[in-house]
């Protein structure tokens, strides 16, 4: 056949408030506090860069693409970036000025893929009409398209020596072409989708044409080598992308659930899947030194991973609004990452500094760092700091509760097993109450053993009184009971049934208990007489007292979180309704300055409790709950990525 034709943060971390607040508002905040808070996403353990290094919206975004971007590729010298788009064009961009170079390379339909030859003189583009080769200097098409795939070409890649061109088509074949003779070599491979050459050019990785697995092929022999690499380790999820590490020893496989790493010599999976994205992971790239991996996802974020440590070290919201298209690439010098989704392509400087895209992408020039506690194998649903700040407790849908050292970010002991959904520490930090389908268990934190079981009946919520003498249990029989912790006996209950208590909290003085039932009604109870003393509207799912006991925050409605005067029981404010979705969780910082909310739009947000204005950009993630550390310097989030994340909110002094 012929071608047709011619790193973990420390407590000394610093954060600044995100740009974008009105001048007077920002000044007022700075006057009230020595530093300001920015809840945004940045690299863990990496020194944040100064404002002068930040990539602005004008020099960090490639403008002019009018439809979804499917792939990006840097030229070998790093001076150009190529993009493939549904707007029927491939474009070249100057990576310094971020301006388009010349006119687009036009196709008759969507351009799915782009690839530079190793010397950068040729750009290959793939689309419905096949694969087209372009002279990058003269900006002319070289010969006619390669038209050997039925229904067009999907991906294209040059071998590292430039002698072989690999193409994949929608006809479930991968074909290899001799670049100099422009002839197909060998028979088509029964493969599809993403393709990647190993660094030595001897091996080609493809997706199987028959099932959800990746295949390795001997390029010279046109034959499969070894076994199929499946994504069955994470629920048989679909494979979406492939990339070799720069030394060829690892193959990264992106899936609908996470990222798998494989040893290419043994063809064995390396460790556990890397999880963190909350939607399909669509693209992956290794840095030139092989130490870092970048991924993009349909959750509209890009993330960086420490390959050796097998942990996420940063993330950013790309700034698009659609899940269509997702691509990522490292520049040859490893200093820049290009990532895309929808019509947006962003360039970030990642050379030993914090990732610095424009504020529109969700980052300030100097951002708090995040530590990630990974161990749960199911969604994390509840979180609590010990009052002394040394421990964090988490509960997961994997039927475990876990304790973590907040200084070292390591799990303490073995998981506590059981069908749990709520967790609370005693005021002296010695006892952990865990509630759920198994009832309520009291756990000796130091001895790591169960010491009591106040209720064998399913419980939806638990709370210790501020003096630690009582534990209040919301049971499945619609009762709210008091448990005498020292006497190990029941000590009364509320006089009226409450159907499924979703949330409850004691006032700081212990005189009032507030409950939120399944009906959404917020009720206040005198803890001495156990009598109902008031109610605050309806439609709520969560509640929290401010540290001084004067204010209640409730969440649940689509109109933001509501703030109430606890004495008069009148609403005194609410957070902005700019975000969408129900507020499912609320928490006050112990210093009283901040309110954190978990929102149905897959964000967590911080609010100034005086002005009721949002502080900074939202934290992006499908979260279930939030909690502040006792010193108010750290925010913990838990959610769909099976982890707990600790966000550094330390003020600048």
C-alpha positions as CSV (number, residue, x, y, z in Angstrom):
1,X,0.0,0.0,0.0
2,X,1.1,3.6,-0.7
3,X,0.4,7.0,0.7
4,X,-2.0,8.6,-1.8
5,X,0.3,11.2,-3.5
6,X,2.5,13.3,-3.7
7,X,5.4,18.7,47.9
8,X,3.4,18.2,52.0
9,X,3.0,21.7,53.4
10,X,4.2,22.8,56.8
11,X,2.6,25.1,59.3
12,X,4.7,28.0,58.2
13,X,2.9,28.1,54.8
14,X,1.5,31.4,53.6
15,X,-1.6,32.4,51.6
16,X,-2.9,35.6,50.2
17,X,-6.4,36.6,49.3
18,X,-7.4,36.0,45.7
19,X,-7.5,39.0,43.4
20,X,-10.8,40.1,42.3
21,X,-12.3,41.6,45.5
22,X,-13.4,45.2,45.4
23,X,-10.6,47.5,46.6
24,X,-12.5,48.7,49.7
25,X,-13.5,45.2,50.6
26,X,-10.0,43.9,50.3
27,X,-8.6,46.8,52.3
28,X,-11.2,46.1,55.0
29,X,-10.2,42.5,55.2
30,X,-6.5,43.3,55.4
31,X,-7.2,45.8,58.2
32,X,-9.1,43.2,60.2
33,X,-6.4,40.5,59.7
34,X,-2.7,40.7,59.2
35,X,-2.9,38.4,56.2
36,X,-5.7,37.2,53.9
37,X,-6.9,33.8,52.8
38,X,-7.0,32.4,49.3
39,X,-8.8,29.1,48.9
40,X,-7.5,28.0,45.6
41,X,-5.5,25.2,44.2
42,X,-1.7,25.0,43.9
43,X,1.2,22.7,44.1
44,X,1.9,21.0,47.5
45,X,5.2,21.8,49.0
46,X,6.4,24.1,46.2
47,X,7.3,27.7,46.8
48,X,4.7,30.0,45.4
49,X,5.9,32.5,42.8
50,X,5.5,36.2,43.1
51,X,2.9,38.3,41.5
52,X,5.2,39.4,38.7
53,X,5.5,35.7,37.5
54,X,1.8,35.1,37.3
55,X,0.4,34.2,33.8
56,X,-2.3,36.7,33.0
57,X,-5.4,36.1,31.0
58,X,-3.8,37.8,28.1
59,X,-0.5,35.8,28.0
60,X,-1.6,32.5,29.4
61,X,-4.6,31.7,27.2
62,X,-4.6,31.0,23.4
63,X,-7.4,33.0,21.9
64,X,-9.2,32.3,18.6
65,X,-10.2,28.6,18.7
66,X,-13.9,28.4,18.2
67,X,-14.7,24.8,19.0
68,X,-13.5,22.0,21.2
69,X,-9.8,21.3,21.4
70,X,-8.9,17.6,21.1
71,X,-5.2,17.5,21.3
72,X,-2.2,19.7,21.9
73,X,1.5,19.1,21.1
74,X,4.7,21.1,21.6
75,X,7.3,21.3,18.8
76,X,10.6,19.6,19.7
77,X,12.3,22.9,20.3
78,X,9.4,24.2,22.4
79,X,8.9,27.3,20.4
80,X,5.5,26.2,18.9
81,X,2.4,24.6,20.2
82,X,0.0,22.8,17.8
83,X,-3.7,22.4,18.5
84,X,-6.4,20.2,16.9
85,X,-10.0,21.4,17.1
86,X,-13.5,20.6,16.1
87,X,-13.5,24.0,14.4
88,X,-11.9,22.1,11.5
89,X,-8.5,23.6,12.0
90,X,-5.1,22.8,13.3
91,X,-3.2,25.9,14.5
92,X,0.4,26.7,15.4
93,X,1.1,29.1,18.3
94,X,4.2,31.0,19.4
95,X,4.8,29.7,23.0
96,X,6.5,33.0,24.0
97,X,4.0,35.5,22.7
98,X,1.0,33.1,22.7
99,X,0.0,34.5,19.3
100,X,-1.2,32.3,16.5
101,X,1.4,31.8,13.8
102,X,0.0,32.4,10.3
103,X,-3.3,31.1,9.1
104,X,-4.9,27.8,10.4
105,X,-4.3,24.5,8.6
106,X,-7.8,23.9,7.4
107,X,-9.6,20.5,7.2
108,X,-13.0,19.6,5.8
109,X,-14.1,18.4,9.2
110,X,-12.9,18.0,12.9
111,X,-9.2,17.8,13.4
112,X,-8.8,15.1,16.1
113,X,-5.0,14.9,16.5
114,X,-1.7,16.7,15.9
115,X,1.9,15.5,16.1
116,X,5.3,17.0,15.2
117,X,8.1,15.1,13.5
118,X,11.2,14.8,15.8
119,X,12.9,17.6,13.9
120,X,9.8,19.8,14.0
121,X,9.8,20.3,10.2
122,X,6.5,18.4,9.7
123,X,3.2,18.5,11.4
124,X,0.8,15.6,11.0
125,X,-2.9,16.2,11.5
126,X,-5.6,13.6,11.7
127,X,-9.3,13.9,10.8
128,X,-12.1,12.5,8.7
129,X,-10.2,12.9,5.4
130,X,-7.3,11.0,6.9
131,X,-3.9,12.2,8.0
132,X,-2.4,15.3,6.4
133,X,1.3,16.2,6.5
134,X,2.3,19.9,6.6
135,X,5.6,21.7,6.1
136,X,5.8,23.9,9.3
137,X,8.2,26.4,7.9
138,X,6.6,26.8,4.4
139,X,3.1,26.2,5.9
140,X,2.2,24.1,2.9
141,X,0.5,20.7,2.7
142,X,2.8,17.9,1.7
143,X,1.1,15.7,-0.8
144,X,-2.3,14.2,-0.4
145,X,-3.9,12.9,2.8
146,X,-3.3,9.4,3.9
147,X,-6.7,7.9,3.1
148,X,-6.5,4.3,4.3
149,X,-8.8,4.4,7.4
150,X,-12.5,4.0,6.9
151,X,-14.4,6.9,8.5
152,X,-11.2,8.9,9.0
153,X,-8.2,8.9,11.3
154,X,-8.4,9.5,15.1
155,X,-4.8,9.7,16.3
156,X,-1.4,10.1,14.8
157,X,2.1,9.8,16.2
158,X,5.7,9.9,14.9
159,X,8.2,7.4,16.1
160,X,11.1,9.0,18.1
161,X,13.5,8.6,15.1
162,X,10.9,10.0,12.7
163,X,11.0,7.1,10.4
164,X,7.6,5.6,11.2
165,X,4.2,7.3,11.4
166,X,1.5,5.5,13.4
167,X,-2.2,6.3,12.7
168,X,-5.4,4.9,14.4
169,X,-8.8,5.1,12.8
170,X,-12.4,4.6,13.7
171,X,-12.3,1.4,11.7
172,X,-10.6,-0.2,14.7
173,X,-7.2,-0.5,13.1
174,X,-3.8,1.0,13.7
175,X,-1.5,1.4,10.7
176,X,2.2,2.0,10.5
177,X,3.8,4.0,7.6
178,X,7.3,4.3,6.4
179,X,7.7,8.1,6.3
180,X,10.4,8.2,3.6
181,X,8.7,5.9,1.1
182,X,5.2,6.9,2.2
183,X,4.1,3.3,2.2
184,X,2.2,1.3,4.8
185,X,4.3,-1.4,6.4
186,X,2.8,-4.7,7.3
187,X,-0.9,-5.5,7.9
188,X,-3.1,-3.3,10.1
189,X,-3.1,-3.9,13.8
190,X,-6.3,-4.8,15.5
191,X,-6.3,-1.8,17.7
192,X,-7.9,1.6,18.1
193,X,-7.9,4.9,20.0
194,X,-4.9,6.5,21.6
195,X,-1.4,5.5,20.4
196,X,2.0,6.1,22.0
197,X,5.5,5.1,21.0
198,X,8.0,4.1,23.6
199,X,11.1,6.4,23.8
200,X,13.3,3.9,21.9
201,X,10.6,3.5,19.2
202,X,10.5,-0.3,19.5
203,X,7.1,-0.6,21.1
204,X,3.8,0.9,20.3
205,X,1.0,1.1,22.9
206,X,-2.6,1.1,21.6
207,X,-6.1,0.3,22.8
208,X,-7.5,-3.1,22.0
209,X,-10.1,-3.2,19.2
210,X,-12.0,-5.9,21.1
211,X,-12.2,-4.9,24.8
212,X,-11.2,-2.4,27.4
213,X,-7.5,-3.1,27.5
214,X,-4.2,-1.7,26.3
215,X,-1.9,-3.6,24.0
216,X,1.9,-3.4,23.5
217,X,3.2,-4.1,19.9
218,X,6.6,-4.9,18.6
219,X,6.9,-2.2,15.9
220,X,9.5,-4.1,13.8
221,X,7.6,-7.4,13.9
222,X,4.1,-6.0,13.8
223,X,3.0,-8.4,16.6
224,X,1.6,-8.1,20.0
225,X,4.0,-8.6,22.9
226,X,2.9,-9.9,26.3
227,X,-0.5,-9.8,27.8
228,X,-3.3,-7.3,27.5
229,X,-3.2,-4.6,30.2
230,X,-6.7,-4.1,31.6
231,X,-8.4,-1.4,33.7
232,X,-10.2,-4.0,35.7
233,X,-8.4,-3.0,38.9
234,X,-10.7,0.0,39.1
235,X,-14.1,-1.4,38.2
236,X,-13.4,-2.4,34.6
237,X,-13.5,1.3,33.6
238,X,-13.0,2.4,30.0
239,X,-9.4,3.4,29.0
240,X,-9.2,6.9,27.5
241,X,-5.5,7.6,27.0
242,X,-1.9,6.3,27.1
243,X,1.6,7.7,27.7
244,X,5.0,6.3,28.2
245,X,7.4,7.7,30.8
246,X,10.5,9.2,29.3
247,X,12.7,6.3,30.2
248,X,10.1,3.9,28.8
249,X,9.8,1.9,32.0
250,X,6.3,2.9,32.8
251,X,3.1,3.2,30.8
252,X,0.3,5.5,32.2
253,X,-3.2,4.6,31.4
254,X,-6.1,7.1,31.9
255,X,-9.6,5.7,32.6
256,X,-13.0,6.8,33.6
257,X,-12.0,6.2,37.2
258,X,-8.4,7.2,37.6
259,X,-4.8,6.6,36.4
260,X,-3.0,3.2,36.3
261,X,0.7,2.9,36.0
262,X,2.3,-0.3,34.5
263,X,5.8,-1.7,34.5
264,X,6.5,-2.2,30.8
265,X,9.1,-4.9,31.4
266,X,7.0,-7.1,33.6
267,X,3.7,-5.8,32.4
268,X,2.5,-5.7,36.0
269,X,0.5,-2.8,37.5
270,X,2.5,-0.6,39.8
271,X,0.7,0.1,43.1
272,X,-2.8,1.3,43.5
273,X,-4.6,3.5,40.9
274,X,-4.1,7.2,41.2
275,X,-7.5,8.8,42.0
276,X,-8.5,12.4,42.6
277,X,-10.3,13.6,39.6
278,X,-14.1,13.5,40.0
279,X,-14.9,12.6,36.4
280,X,-13.3,10.7,33.5
281,X,-9.5,11.2,33.2
282,X,-9.0,11.9,29.5
283,X,-5.3,12.7,28.9
284,X,-1.9,12.2,30.5
285,X,1.7,13.4,29.9
286,X,5.0,12.8,31.6
287,X,7.5,15.6,32.3
288,X,10.8,15.2,30.4
289,X,12.6,14.2,33.6
290,X,9.9,11.6,34.3
291,X,9.3,12.9,37.9
292,X,5.9,14.5,37.3
293,X,2.8,13.5,35.4
294,X,0.0,15.8,34.2
295,X,-3.6,14.8,33.6
296,X,-6.7,16.5,32.4
297,X,-10.3,15.4,33.1
298,X,-13.9,16.0,32.3
299,X,-14.2,17.5,35.8
300,X,-12.7,20.6,34.1
301,X,-9.4,20.4,36.0
302,X,-5.8,19.5,35.3
303,X,-3.7,17.9,38.0
304,X,0.0,17.3,38.6
305,X,1.3,14.1,40.2
306,X,4.5,13.1,41.9
307,X,5.3,9.9,40.1
308,X,7.7,8.5,42.7
309,X,5.5,9.4,45.6
310,X,2.4,8.4,43.8
311,X,0.5,11.4,45.1
312,X,-1.2,14.5,43.7
313,X,0.8,17.6,44.1
314,X,-1.5,20.2,42.6
315,X,-4.5,21.0,40.5
316,X,-6.2,23.8,38.7
317,X,-9.5,24.5,37.1
318,X,-8.7,25.1,33.4
319,X,-11.4,27.7,33.1
320,X,-13.8,26.2,30.6
321,X,-17.5,25.4,30.9
322,X,-18.0,22.2,28.8
323,X,-16.7,18.7,29.2
324,X,-16.0,18.4,25.5
325,X,-12.4,17.9,24.6
326,X,-9.5,17.5,27.0
327,X,-5.7,17.4,26.3
328,X,-2.4,17.9,28.1
329,X,1.3,18.2,27.1
330,X,4.6,19.1,28.7
331,X,7.0,21.4,26.9
332,X,10.4,19.8,26.0
333,X,12.2,21.7,28.8
334,X,9.5,20.7,31.4
335,X,8.9,24.3,32.4
336,X,5.4,24.6,30.8
337,X,2.3,22.6,30.8
338,X,-0.4,23.1,28.1
339,X,-3.9,21.9,29.0
340,X,-7.2,22.2,27.3
341,X,-10.9,21.6,27.6
342,X,-13.7,23.0,25.5
343,X,-12.2,25.9,23.4
344,X,-9.7,26.9,26.1
345,X,-6.0,26.2,26.0
346,X,-3.8,27.4,28.9
347,X,-0.1,27.5,29.3
348,X,1.4,27.4,32.8
349,X,4.9,27.9,34.1
350,X,5.6,25.0,36.4
351,X,9.4,25.3,36.7
352,X,10.0,24.9,40.4
353,X,7.2,27.2,41.3
354,X,3.5,27.2,42.0
355,X,1.3,26.7,38.9
356,X,0.4,30.2,37.9
357,X,-2.5,30.6,35.4
358,X,-4.7,33.6,35.3
359,X,-7.2,34.4,38.0
360,X,-9.9,33.3,35.6
361,X,-8.6,29.8,35.9
362,X,-9.0,29.8,39.7
363,X,-5.5,30.6,41.0
364,X,-4.1,33.6,42.7
365,X,-0.4,34.3,42.2
366,X,0.3,33.0,45.7
367,X,-1.9,30.1,46.9
368,X,-2.3,27.8,49.8
369,X,-0.9,24.3,49.6
370,X,-2.7,21.1,50.0
371,X,-1.8,17.8,51.7
372,X,-3.7,14.7,50.5
373,X,-4.6,11.8,52.8
374,X,-5.2,8.8,50.7
375,X,-6.2,5.3,52.0
376,X,-10.0,5.0,51.7
377,X,-11.2,3.0,48.7
378,X,-14.6,4.5,48.6
379,X,-16.0,8.1,48.8
380,X,-15.1,9.9,52.0
381,X,-18.3,11.2,53.7
382,X,-17.4,12.7,57.1
383,X,-14.4,14.4,58.7
384,X,-13.5,15.9,62.1
385,X,-10.4,17.4,63.7
386,X,-9.5,16.4,67.3
387,X,-9.8,19.4,69.6
388,X,-6.1,19.4,70.2
389,X,-5.5,19.5,66.4
390,X,-3.2,16.5,66.4
391,X,-5.6,14.1,64.7
392,X,-8.0,14.0,61.8
393,X,-10.8,11.4,61.7
394,X,-12.4,10.4,58.4
395,X,-15.3,8.1,57.4
396,X,-15.6,6.4,54.0
397,X,-18.1,4.5,52.0
398,X,-15.6,1.7,52.1
399,X,-17.0,0.8,55.6
400,X,-14.1,2.2,57.5
401,X,-13.2,5.1,59.8
402,X,-9.5,6.2,59.9
403,X,-7.3,8.3,62.1
404,X,-4.6,10.5,60.6
405,X,-1.6,12.3,62.1
406,X,-2.1,16.0,61.0
407,X,1.6,16.8,61.2
408,X,2.9,13.8,59.3
409,X,-0.2,13.2,57.2
410,X,0.1,9.5,57.9
411,X,-2.7,7.1,58.8
412,X,-2.5,5.9,62.5
413,X,-3.1,2.2,63.0
414,X,-5.4,0.0,61.1
415,X,-8.8,1.2,59.8
416,X,-11.8,0.9,62.1
417,X,-14.2,-1.3,60.2
418,X,-18.0,-0.9,60.2
419,X,-20.9,0.7,58.3
420,X,-20.2,4.3,59.5
421,X,-21.4,7.7,58.3
422,X,-20.7,10.2,61.1
423,X,-17.8,10.9,63.4
424,X,-17.1,13.2,66.4
425,X,-14.3,13.7,68.9
426,X,-14.8,14.2,72.6
427,X,-13.7,17.6,73.9
428,X,-10.5,16.1,75.5
429,X,-9.6,14.4,72.2
430,X,-9.4,11.0,73.9
431,X,-12.6,9.4,72.6
432,X,-13.9,9.1,69.1
433,X,-17.6,8.5,68.5
434,X,-18.5,6.8,65.2
435,X,-22.1,6.4,64.1
436,X,-23.8,4.7,61.2
437,X,-25.5,1.5,60.2
438,X,-23.8,-0.4,63.1
439,X,-25.1,2.0,65.6
440,X,-22.7,4.0,67.7
441,X,-19.2,3.0,68.8
442,X,-16.9,4.8,71.2
443,X,-13.2,4.4,70.4
444,X,-10.2,4.9,72.7
445,X,-8.0,7.0,70.5
446,X,-4.7,6.3,72.3
447,X,-5.3,2.6,72.8
448,X,-6.9,2.2,69.4
449,X,-9.7,0.0,70.7
450,X,-13.5,0.0,71.2
451,X,-14.5,1.0,74.8
452,X,-18.2,1.3,74.6
453,X,-21.2,0.8,72.3
454,X,-23.9,3.2,73.4
455,X,-26.4,2.1,70.8
456,X,-26.6,-0.9,68.5
457,X,-29.3,0.8,66.5
458,X,-28.5,2.6,63.3
459,X,-27.7,6.3,64.0
460,X,-27.6,9.2,61.6
461,X,-25.8,11.7,63.7
462,X,-23.8,12.1,67.0
463,X,-22.5,15.1,69.0
464,X,-20.6,15.4,72.2
465,X,-21.7,18.1,74.7
466,X,-19.0,20.8,75.2
467,X,-18.2,19.5,78.6
468,X,-17.8,16.0,77.3
469,X,-20.2,14.5,79.8
470,X,-22.9,13.6,77.3
471,X,-23.1,12.1,73.9
472,X,-26.3,12.9,71.9
473,X,-27.4,10.2,69.5
474,X,-29.9,10.5,66.7
475,X,-31.2,7.0,66.2
476,X,-33.1,5.3,63.4
477,X,-36.2,5.1,65.5
478,X,-36.6,8.9,65.2
479,X,-35.4,9.5,68.8
480,X,-32.7,11.8,70.0
481,X,-31.1,10.3,73.1
482,X,-28.6,11.5,75.7
483,X,-25.9,9.1,76.7
484,X,-24.0,9.6,80.0
485,X,-20.4,8.9,78.9
486,X,-19.0,8.3,82.4
487,X,-22.0,6.4,83.7
488,X,-22.3,4.5,80.4
489,X,-26.1,4.7,80.5
490,X,-28.9,6.5,78.7
491,X,-29.9,9.7,80.2
492,X,-33.2,10.8,78.7
493,X,-34.3,11.9,75.2
494,X,-36.1,14.7,73.4
495,X,-39.9,14.5,73.9
496,X,-40.8,14.5,70.2
497,X,-39.7,12.2,67.4
498,X,-37.5,13.7,64.6
499,X,-37.5,11.8,61.4
500,X,-33.8,11.1,60.4
501,X,-31.7,13.8,61.9
502,X,-29.3,15.0,59.2
503,X,-27.3,17.3,61.3
504,X,-27.1,18.6,64.9
505,X,-24.8,20.8,67.0
506,X,-24.4,22.0,70.6
507,X,-24.1,25.7,71.3
508,X,-20.6,26.5,72.8
509,X,-22.1,26.9,76.3
510,X,-23.9,23.6,76.0
511,X,-27.3,25.0,76.8
512,X,-28.9,24.5,73.4
513,X,-29.0,21.6,71.0
514,X,-30.0,22.4,67.4
515,X,-31.3,19.6,65.1
516,X,-32.1,19.3,61.4
517,X,-34.6,16.6,60.4
518,X,-35.3,15.0,57.1
519,X,-38.2,17.5,56.7
520,X,-35.6,20.3,56.7
521,X,-36.9,22.0,59.8
522,X,-34.2,23.4,62.1
523,X,-35.3,23.1,65.8
524,X,-33.6,24.5,68.9
525,X,-33.8,22.6,72.3
526,X,-33.0,23.5,75.8
527,X,-30.6,20.8,76.9
528,X,-31.5,21.1,80.6
529,X,-35.3,20.8,80.2
530,X,-35.2,19.0,76.8
531,X,-37.9,21.4,75.7
532,X,-38.3,22.9,72.2
533,X,-37.4,26.6,72.3
534,X,-37.6,27.6,68.7
535,X,-37.4,26.8,65.0
536,X,-35.7,28.4,62.0
537,X,-37.5,27.9,58.8
538,X,-37.3,24.8,56.6
539,X,-35.4,23.3,53.7
540,X,-32.1,22.8,55.6
541,X,-29.7,19.8,55.7
542,X,-26.9,21.1,57.9
543,X,-26.3,23.4,60.8
544,X,-23.4,24.9,62.8
545,X,-23.0,27.3,65.7
546,X,-20.5,30.2,65.5
547,X,-17.7,29.9,68.2
548,X,-19.3,32.7,70.3
549,X,-22.7,31.0,70.1
550,X,-24.4,34.2,68.7
551,X,-24.9,33.0,65.2
552,X,-26.3,29.9,63.5
553,X,-25.5,28.9,59.9
554,X,-27.8,26.6,58.0
555,X,-27.4,25.1,54.6
556,X,-29.7,23.2,52.3
557,X,-31.5,25.6,50.1
558,X,-30.4,26.8,46.7
559,X,-30.2,30.4,48.0
560,X,-26.9,29.9,49.7
561,X,-26.2,29.4,53.4
562,X,-28.5,31.3,55.8
563,X,-27.2,33.1,58.9
564,X,-29.4,33.5,62.0
565,X,-29.3,35.4,65.3
566,X,-29.3,32.6,67.8
567,X,-31.0,34.7,70.5
568,X,-33.8,36.3,68.4
569,X,-33.9,33.4,66.0
570,X,-34.2,35.8,63.1
571,X,-32.3,35.6,59.8
572,X,-29.5,38.2,59.7
573,X,-28.0,37.4,56.3
574,X,-27.0,34.8,53.8
575,X,-24.1,34.0,51.5
576,X,-24.2,34.9,47.9
577,X,-26.4,32.9,45.5
578,X,-23.9,33.3,42.6
579,X,-23.0,29.6,42.8
580,X,-25.5,26.9,41.9
581,X,-26.7,23.9,43.8
582,X,-27.7,23.1,47.3
583,X,-25.4,24.0,50.3
584,X,-25.0,20.6,51.8
585,X,-22.5,21.3,54.7
586,X,-21.5,24.3,56.7
587,X,-18.7,24.9,59.3
588,X,-17.4,28.0,61.2
589,X,-13.7,28.5,61.7
590,X,-12.9,28.4,65.4
591,X,-11.7,32.0,65.3
592,X,-15.1,33.0,63.9
593,X,-13.9,34.9,60.9
594,X,-14.8,32.3,58.2
595,X,-17.7,30.2,57.2
596,X,-17.0,27.2,54.9
597,X,-19.7,25.7,52.7
598,X,-20.0,22.6,50.5
599,X,-22.0,23.4,47.4
600,X,-23.9,21.3,44.9
601,X,-21.9,22.9,42.1
602,X,-19.0,20.7,43.2
603,X,-17.1,23.4,45.1
604,X,-16.2,24.3,48.7
605,X,-16.2,28.1,49.4
606,X,-15.1,30.4,52.1
607,X,-17.1,33.4,53.3
608,X,-16.3,36.4,55.5
609,X,-18.7,36.1,58.5
610,X,-18.9,39.9,58.8
611,X,-19.5,41.0,55.2
612,X,-21.0,37.6,54.1
613,X,-18.9,38.0,51.0
614,X,-17.0,35.1,49.3
615,X,-13.2,35.1,49.9
616,X,-11.2,34.1,46.9
617,X,-12.0,31.5,44.3
618,X,-13.8,28.3,45.2
619,X,-12.0,25.0,45.8
620,X,-13.1,22.6,43.0
621,X,-14.2,19.2,44.0
622,X,-17.2,16.9,44.6
623,X,-17.1,17.3,48.4
624,X,-19.3,15.9,51.2
625,X,-18.1,17.7,54.2
626,X,-15.6,20.3,55.5
627,X,-14.0,20.9,58.9
628,X,-11.6,23.5,60.3
629,X,-8.6,22.8,62.4
630,X,-8.7,24.2,66.0
631,X,-6.3,27.0,65.0
632,X,-8.4,27.9,61.9
633,X,-5.3,27.5,59.8
634,X,-6.3,24.4,57.9
635,X,-9.5,23.4,56.1
636,X,-10.2,19.7,55.6
637,X,-12.4,18.5,52.8
638,X,-13.7,15.0,52.0
639,X,-15.6,13.7,49.0
640,X,-15.8,11.7,45.8
641,X,-12.1,11.2,45.3
642,X,-11.8,8.9,48.3
643,X,-9.4,11.3,50.1
644,X,-9.2,13.9,52.7
645,X,-7.5,17.1,51.6
646,X,-5.9,19.6,54.0
647,X,-5.8,23.2,52.7
648,X,-3.3,25.6,54.3
649,X,-5.1,28.8,55.3
650,X,-2.2,30.3,57.4
651,X,-2.4,34.1,57.5
652,X,0.6,36.2,56.4
653,X,2.0,38.0,59.4
